[in-house]
Amino acid sequence: MGLKWLARWLSYFTRLITGIEIHPGATIGQRFFIDHGMGVVIGETAEIGDDCTLYHGVTLGGTSWKAGKRHPTLFNNVVVGAGAKVLGPITLEEGVRIGSNAVVTKDVENNSTVVGVPGRVIHRHDETQQKRNAVAQKLGFDAYGATRDAPDPVATAINKMLDHIHVMDEKMETMCGALKQFGAEIDGTNLPDLGSCTISTSAENDGEDAEKIETN
């Protein structure tokens, strides 16, 4: 209809006002959110699904001038951290998390976390992680902030504990089932909610401890 110039003008005007450059040809889904959007660039053939989030400085760019698909495709529920660059006609499948300042040039499988230059997968939400999350929810502990995006010693220790608790829980259920067959009365009360689980590393709290555990 000869109105491409209008779309271009609106894109340019919006960039001047917000610092966000979105090519008129990009395809964007519902509930798309840009947080602190200065410096965000979204290329012409980029495709973004529903419930995706981009932070400031993110680039969904191309790696060539060839006609056709040149920019990334983001499935639903993808989060791209500040300063990250997602380049080329690659696919980030559903639930992918891209760490700040990462450079991603290859496809990423669903529910994976990618960091670094070049981007590498440090975590994949597999069956084991699903079991950990289920046990954490049962205990009233939210493991998302500690384990989903960053591998660290504390998170690893917590994961091992959750794995151990999961195995113990399964064995206890098996034992209770066997005892019920012999007529035993088993208390079916649910586990209590532990409330907020926090880990403190402050020196002030260390001084309040009456007992110390020494390790060699």
Beta strands, then each sheet from edge to edge (+ up, - down):
strand 1: 21-22
strand 2: 27-28
strand 3: 33-35
strand 4: 41-42
strand 5: 47-48
strand 6: 53-55
strand 7: 59-61
strand 8: 73-74
strand 9: 79-80
strand 10: 85-87
strand 11: 91-92
strand 12: 97-98
strand 13: 103-104
strand 14: 112-115
strand 15: 120-124
sheet 1: 1+ 4+ 7+ 10+ 13+
sheet 2: 2+ 5+ 8+ 11+
sheet 3: 3+ 6+ 9+ 12+ 14+ 15-
end
